[in-house]
Amino acid sequence: MNTEQRIDAICEFLREHVAPELMMKKPNDDDELQVKMVSPEVYPTYLPPIDSGKDWKSLAPCLVVMPLKDSRDRGEGILSVRVGVMTWSPGTRQVEDEKMTLVYDRDGWRTLYTVMDMVESTLSAYHSIGDMSVEYPIVKTHYEEGSPVPDTQPYYLGQIDVPMNYILPVRLSPELNKLLE
């Protein structure tokens, strides 16, 4: 497998084993007070471009698999992967004078960490994806408001860094190949 195939394998693993198990809030394009429950989308490397006239609402919730580095040494390789997580939590609906409003409760971090815990526990349970094995430590962090990456309610952003180990195929020198023939 090459790096591209490994990224695809991780995305497919998340689509098959994690996304279907999650039902997360997604904003309605027309009315923020209306919430849809959907499984998160899984994207390789970067978020797709946002269509003109839309904003982050069109992307949440999602998981993004980003390769950090692919290092090789002495017959082994380590693909360091970051799984980015974006959740949306609008708070609670409140009715006053027959008018419904959203009250942001800043509880979206709970959904974010629930999703990150599920990704981590699923990776740990299966232990391998394609020709890769999950290594440790697995590190979970969240983006804070004011960081270079925007994280502001009702959107919550986090990441899981996972080292994946793989064995490199053995390549013999042409001279050795001739001797083995």
N, C-alpha and C positions, 0 to 999 in steps of 0.2 A: 504494500500500500504506500502511496505517497501522501504528502501533507494534505492535499486537496481531498483525497479519498478519506483520510482520517477525520477531517472536519465534517464532511458529509455523513460519515458513520456516527459521529457524536450527535449531530442534528437529528438524524433518523432515530437514534436511540431515545432522545428526549421526546420526539414526536410520538414514538410508540409506547414508552414506559412512564413518562411523566405528564405530558400535556393532557392526555385523556382522563387522568385522575384528578385534574384540577378544574373546577368551575369558578371562574373569577369574574369580577364586575368589569363591564365595559360600558363606557358612556354611549348613550344614544346620540347619533349625529344631530338630531333635530331638537332634542329636549334633554338637558342634563339631569333633570329630575327623574327621568326614566332610565332604568338600568337594565342591561342585558347581561345574562350569565353565559360566558363562553370559555372554552379551553384556550390557553395562550397559544399564539403563533410562535414558531421557532424559525429564526433567521440565521444563516451563516455569515460570519464576519462583521457585518454592519447592519444597522437599521436600513430598511429600504427608504427611498426618497418619499417625502410626504407630498401627496398630490396638492396642487395649488388649491387654495381655499379651505384646506383641512389643517388640523394641528395634531398634536400628540394623541388626541383622542382616537385617531384612526389607527394607532399602533398599539396602544395598551389594551390588554396585557400581553407581554411577550417575553421570550427568552432569546438571547443573542449569543451565539458561540463565536468567540474571538480567539484566534491563536496569538499567544504572546511571544513565544519563541519555540523553535524546533532545533534542539541541540543534539549532536551525535558524538559519541566517543566510545571507542573500544567495543564495537559490535552492538551497542545499545543506543537507543534514541529516547529523548524525553520531549514530548510535545506538551508545553505548558499552555493550558487553555483557561480562558476566563469566560464563564457563563454569566452574562449580564441579565438582570431581571428587572422588568418594569411592571409595576402594579398600579392600579387606580382605585382609590377609595374615597368616595365623595362625602363620607360622613353619614349623617342620618337625616331623614326627611322629617320635617316638623310642620305641623299645620297650625296656623294662627289666623283667626278671622276668615276661615274658609280659603286661605291662601297657603299653598305648599312652598316651603323654602328648604334649602340644604343647610345644615349646620355642620361645618367641618369639625371633626372631633380629633383630628391628628392621630387616629388609631391605625392608619394605613401601614405603619411599620410592622404591625402584627401580621398582616397578610403577607408582606414582603418576606419576613423571616419564616413564616410557615412554608412559603414556596421554596425559599433557599434551603430549609431543612429537608424538604421532600426531595429536591434535586440531589442533595448530599447523601441522604439515606438510600436513595435508589441507586446512585453510582456505587456506593459502598456495598450494597446487597448483591449487585450483579458482578462487581469487581472487574469486569472486562467488557470492552467494546471492540469488535473487530480483532485486530492484532495487538490492541493496546490493553494494558492493565492499569487500573486506577492506583495511584500512589498517594502517599501522604507527606506532609499535612495538606488537608483541604482547608482553605481559608475563606471565610465569609465576612464581607464588610458591606456597609451601606454608604451611599453618598449623603453628605450633609448639606443642608441649605447653605448657600454661599460658596460652595466648592466650585471648581471650574466646570463641573458637569452640573447642569441645573437639576435640582431636586427640590421640588416644592409641592406642597399639598395642592391638589389631591393625587399627584403622581409621586410614587416612591420608587427609588432606584437602588439596586444593590448588585453585588457581584460575588461569584464563587470562583476562586482560583484553584484549579485541579491539575496536578502533574500527571501525565499519562506516559507510561513506559512502554517501549516496544523494542523488539529485537530486529536488528538490521539484517537483511539477507547477506549471506556470505558471498563475497566476490573473490574469486581466485585470480591470481596473475595468469597471463597467457602462458608463461613458462610452466607453471604448476598444472594448468589445464592439460598441456601437452603430455606431461608425465603421467597424469591420471588416465589418459585415453588408452 
